[in-house]
Amino acid sequence: MVKRNLALGKEVVISSCAPMENCYASVEKGEKTMLTDGKTGDPSKCYSGKWAHFYRGIGRSLVIDLGDIYSVSGFSAGFIHDRNMGIYSPEKVSLLLSENGVDFYRVAIVDTPYPASFGIQVRADYSCELERSVRARYARIDFTVEVNVFCDEIAVFGGEADGNEASLSGEPVREISKNAYAARDSLGVYDIPLLYFGYWPEDERVAKLRKDDFIPYIAYIDRDGKPVDTMFDAVMLLTVQGRCPSGASLGYHGGPSKLSDWEFVIEELFADGQNLKALDEAVAEIKEKLGLAPDYKHKVYLTAPVPKVSSEPFGDLNGDGIEEKLLTDDDCIDAYASFVDTVTRRFEIEQLQNIVIDGWFWNNESASRANRDNEEYFAERCVENLHKRGYKCVFIPYFQAGGSEKAEKIGFDCTTMQPGLSFQQVLGRDPQAMMSDFTELCKKYGFGVELEVHHGVKNAETREQYSRLFDEYMIACMRNGMMTETVHTYYQAAGPGVFYSCAVSKEDSMRALYEKLYKFIKGTLTEADFGPKVCEEAEEAELPPAPAEAVEPAEAVEATEAAEPTVDKNACTEPVSVYPSASAAKASEPTECEPDCEESEIPQEPRGARATRFIKKNKKKIAIGLGIAAAVGAAYAIIKAIKGKS
């Protein structure tokens, strides 16, 4: 049998793992006809016309009709890997074959030749030769898309069928869809607002949540501030900016934190008159005023720092007088569990009577390899440790975040995805159409919803636009069943939060938002509550810029830390009320990077304004780190190549 490229010149039918038509369809550039034209591209010129661009969408399936039954012996596919540009070679590429174009059988899976941390721009080639040729007419190539993927050529090898090839057998691969949102009772609580505390690095002060800040969340208050009914049934506390006084980051972006940073967070969490103790006092007051059961406890979700692999001393974790180093992912997993255990013991010592720690927020908005090469393993083990301790874990990825499809496998008890309407012009142009894509994705993977309100609601010039966008969330959730069928989390900027401001406001339009929110939580909201104008289908429109006084001046984003159109839970977008100089911007579009080539329109991986500031202050360290990452990645690739030949 003479082998040749059976796919050469054939048409490719492309489908996405997540709906794209009303969200990111306009982001991808160029045609896809180059995928089978026999031409390869230069990885330094991804917009040369030889590379097909894929953005988000979880993954892609590329189906090629070979035109007749052939004896298929293997495949190859070429991709770009360029971490600094937010371009990641797929984690896996699979070959599936079919005789009828309906029933496909997976015959090969090829892992990425480069880890996500590999720091050099390279071409990533995937190929596989089957042990025995297979009889098929249709070939399907499946691959993951975490941020940007560029592919130049797909080849399917084989020749004329001669009867010696194997037939497809076993069970065909079926697309799995849960066809349901996150179960309403998956956590035992249904409405969880995000509230922030901790260190605000811009002016070196500490953000604190006081008793009165919590009242409008625990109880629905009337216009006179009197508690009338219960409101949210849990509270989630996150650390402002994910930073500590040392300048280290408690989240994924920035330098590795140390034990002293973690101890600072714990002391702030349990400080007198604020945060957990203030919440306990607020619940006690509301219990009395509303006549709740004496044994009622309000549930709280906390946030653990993200331990990072580092050769620097971390601190004495086990009390033996010797500082440990977190040199492996397993070391980081142990450190994560240690933080949880320390907080648990402290909570027991404080004997807070009106609140209970129900679980933890996963301190990242994706499960992507962009975070760490073994992110899935790291997350699985950390969540497993939480479950052993009787805690739940909530994951809140941004829209179509890399690795979010793994949420159930990792073990998160509930995942609520961010639609991003309030912070991204691409997604906010036609909210109801975009929410139809969002609904389909959530039903496929079993997600709940995060409703996001922009701090522009507090500004008279932008209030109408941003109030309307929050209305669009509630309207969409009423129409698609999310209001009553699933779990809701709520992003509302930094403390004490937009909802607090709306609750205590004398401005009718702000107060109206709080009242509609109360009805939404209770499941009694109707379209009549919005008036005829708002309930009409949204017209495509540009969003106004965020209020100048609430957002930092735009900064040039460097290629290594370019901004992503997402809501970063650790990058608050509004100043803490008592420190008006502190703020951070949310990205509104896929940020363009501008190297000396055609990549000027590549949307980038998640990075916030705080990450940009960190880079500007630490350019030398970052350059050294990238060099080390490149060397490690190169060694990894060489070793893998040697093993493959042996």
JODAPE-V820912 format. One record per residue. RES is the residue in one letter. OMEGA is omega as a letter, one per 40 degrees, with the letter a starting at -180 (999 if undefined). Layout:
RES,OMEGA
RES,OMEGA
This chain:
M,i
V,a
K,i
R,i
N,a
L,a
A,a
L,i
G,a
K,i
E,i
V,i
V,a
I,i
S,a
S,i
C,i
A,a
P,a
M,a
E,a
N,a
C,a
Y,a
A,a
S,a
V,a
E,a
K,i
G,i
E,a
K,a
T,a
M,a
L,a
T,a
D,i
G,a
K,i
T,a
G,i
D,a
P,i
S,a
K,a
C,i
Y,a
S,a
G,a
K,a
W,i
A,a
H,i
F,a
Y,i
R,i
G,i
I,a
G,i
R,i
S,a
L,a
V,a
I,i
D,a
L,i
G,a
D,i
I,i
Y,i
S,a
V,a
S,a
G,a
F,i
S,i
A,a
G,a
F,i
I,i
H,i
D,a
R,a
N,i
M,a
G,i
I,a
Y,i
S,a
P,i
E,i
K,i
V,a
S,i
L,i
L,a
L,a
S,i
E,a
N,i
G,a
V,a
D,a
F,a
Y,i
R,a
V,i
A,i
I,a
V,i
D,i
T,i
P,a
Y,i
P,a
A,a
S,a
F,a
G,a
I,i
Q,a
V,i
R,i
A,a
D,i
Y,i
S,i
C,i
E,a
L,i
E,i
R,a
S,a
V,i
R,a
A,i
R,a
Y,i
A,i
R,i
I,i
D,i
F,i
T,i
V,a
E,i
V,i
N,i
V,i
F,a
C,a
D,a
E,i
I,i
A,i
V,a
F,i
G,a
G,a
E,i
A,a
D,i
G,a
N,a
E,i
A,i
S,i
L,a
S,a
G,a
E,i
P,i
V,i
R,i
E,a
I,i
S,i
K,a
N,i
A,i
Y,i
A,a
A,a
R,a
D,a
S,i
L,a
G,i
V,a
Y,a
D,a
I,i
P,i
L,i
L,a
Y,i
F,i
G,a
Y,i
W,a
P,a
E,i
D,i
E,i
R,a
V,i
A,a
K,i
L,a
R,a
K,a
D,i
D,a
F,a
I,a
P,i
Y,i
I,a
A,i
Y,a
I,i
D,a
R,i
D,i
G,a
K,i
P,a
V,a
D,i
T,a
M,i
F,a
D,i
A,i
V,i
M,i
L,i
L,a
T,i
V,i
Q,a
G,a
R,i
C,a
P,a
S,a
G,i
A,a
S,i
L,i
G,a
Y,a
H,a
G,a
G,a
P,i
S,i
K,a
L,i
S,i
D,a
W,i
E,i
F,a
V,a
I,i
E,i
E,a
L,a
F,a
A,a
D,i
G,a
Q,i
N,a
L,a
K,i
A,i
L,i
D,i
E,a
A,i
V,i
A,a
E,a
I,i
K,a
E,a
K,a
L,i
G,i
L,a
A,a
P,a
D,i
Y,i
K,i
H,a
K,a
V,i
Y,a
L,a
T,i
A,i
P,i
V,i
P,a
K,i
V,a
S,i
S,i
E,i
P,a
F,a
G,a
D,a
L,a
N,i
G,a
D,i
G,a
I,i
E,i
E,i
K,i
L,a
L,a
T,i
D,i
D,i
D,a
C,i
I,i
D,a
A,i
Y,i
A,i
S,i
F,i
V,a
D,i
T,i
V,i
T,i
R,a
R,i
F,i
E,i
I,a
E,i
Q,i
L,a
Q,a
N,i
I,i
V,i
I,a
D,a
G,a
W,i
F,i
W,a
N,i
N,a
E,i
S,i
A,a
S,i
R,i
A,i
N,i
R,a
D,a
N,a
E,a
E,i
Y,a
F,a
A,i
E,a
R,i
C,i
V,i
E,i
N,i
L,a
H,i
K,a
R,i
G,a
Y,i
K,i
C,a
V,a
F,a
I,a
P,i
Y,a
F,i
Q,a
A,i
G,i
G,a
S,i
E,i
K,a
A,a
E,i
K,i
I,i
G,i
F,a
D,i
C,i
T,i
T,a
M,i
Q,i
P,i
G,a
L,a
S,a
F,a
Q,a
Q,a
V,a
L,a
G,a
R,i
D,a
P,a
Q,i
A,i
M,a
M,i
S,i
D,a
F,a
T,a
E,i
L,a
C,i
K,a
K,a
Y,i
G,a
F,i
G,a
V,i
E,i
L,a
E,i
V,a
H,a
H,i
G,i
V,a
K,a
N,a
A,a
E,a
T,a
R,a
E,a
Q,a
Y,i
S,i
R,a
L,i
F,i
D,a
E,i
Y,a
M,i
I,i
A,a
C,i
M,a
R,a
N,i
G,a
M,a
M,a
T,a
E,a
T,a
V,i
H,i
T,a
Y,i
Y,a
Q,i
A,a
A,a
G,e
P,i
G,a
V,a
F,i
Y,a
S,i
C,a
A,a
V,a
S,i
K,i
E,a
D,a
S,i
M,i
R,a
A,i
L,i
Y,a
E,i
K,i
L,i
Y,i
K,i
F,i
I,a
K,i
G,a
T,a
L,i
T,a
E,i
A,i
D,a
F,a
G,a
P,a
K,a
V,a
C,i
E,i
E,a
A,i
E,a
E,a
A,i
E,i
L,i
P,i
P,i
A,a
P,a
A,a
E,a
A,a
V,a
E,i
P,a
A,i
E,i
A,a
V,a
E,a
A,a
T,a
E,a
A,a
A,a
E,a
P,i
T,i
V,i
D,a
K,i
N,i
A,a
C,a
T,a
E,i
P,i
V,a
S,a
V,i
Y,a
P,i
S,a
A,i
S,i
A,a
A,i
K,i
A,a
S,a
E,i
P,a
T,i
E,i
C,a
E,i
P,a
D,i
C,a
E,a
E,a
S,a
E,a
I,i
P,a
Q,i
E,a
P,i
R,i
G,a
A,a
R,i
A,i
T,i
R,i
F,a
I,a
K,a
K,a
N,a
K,a
K,i
K,a
I,i
A,i
I,a
G,i
L,i
G,i
I,i
A,a
A,a
A,i
V,i
G,i
A,i
A,i
Y,a
A,a
I,i
I,a
K,i
A,i
I,i
K,a
G,a
K,a
S,999
